[in-house]
């Protein structure tokens, strides 16, 4: 698995989103899933004419 380095401000923002002792991996996967779902929604909403 690739490793990334993030600054303190980003860590603080992630900590604000974590639920109890949620792992960073779980939180980041959830954020990616939300992003992908929104991207698909935006993509498909442009198809209707």
Secondary structure as UniProt FT lines:
FT   HELIX           8..17
FT   TURN            20..21
FT   HELIX           24..45
FT   TURN            46..47
//
